């Protein structure tokens, strides 16, 4: 692995700082890997996790085209660190237990800051892949949903636990969930907070592929290699086009195709 720090400028996160938060970040050529690395706590996530994810996104080295998110140990992620609901919270990070005393604007800002850690994974110039083994609960499920693609180990288990804890899923997961499984199934999954195993997750289109647990890393590498075979400009323009398709009419989408293609043709003719 070539780098253990984020970015090369003023905004650098040292590997040791990430380690304290329970994260690793490694860049190998065009592939960046973010590893949730607190297996003894099942990769539970905190405000610091989300802030670090946002900083990684802000400072992603320009050559990176694939971002893999994986979890160390038996679980992808057991979701939010439950200490955040205790009066003491996570040391140095506060607690949700005192949130009732804060005004709406400040609470909204805190949530928006957390969401920034997830939103950049949809950038058109990269493809993000979640490699999911074991439990992906709450924030863990939403982190997998924030990625473009999900490769599942055969022991993967998804659960949207938030409603069962009196909360809503607010880490950008509701939109991709509805888009993938449809509104009725999304309502059923969230409001029962039941666990979906890998086979059902695949049937519900929550994963592109299910592989034996021991083959997860290789399956992700193979997919990354196949994605990298496409020229970057064409891949970025195509992803942008596909991402906008759901919000446009057929006529609008056809116009968007023309616009992207004209730009591609100009680039191709300038090269020849
Ligand atoms: N926050 C903090 N610590 C956690 C969390 C969590 N979300 N999940 C697990 N841990 C800790 C446990 O407390 C335990 O710590 P300890 O060894 O110091 O006692 C350690 O991780 C291992 O946990 P086990 O429960 O022993 O592991 P197991 O593999 O049997 O079970 C499972 C894993 C199913 C993930 C279970 O730990 C669990 O249900 N965790 C809570 C999940 C949850 O409710 N998350 C919040 C969802 S809502 C949201 O994310 C917004």
Boltz pocket constraint, residues with backbone or C-beta under 6 A from the ligand:
constraints:
  - pocket:
      binder: B
      contacts: [[A, 39], [A, 40], [A, 41], [A, 42], [A, 44], [A, 74], [A, 75], [A, 77], [A, 78], [A, 79], [A, 80], [A, 81], [A, 82], [A, 83], [A, 135], [A, 137], [A, 138], [A, 139], [A, 140], [A, 161], [A, 162], [A, 165]]
      max_distance: 6.0
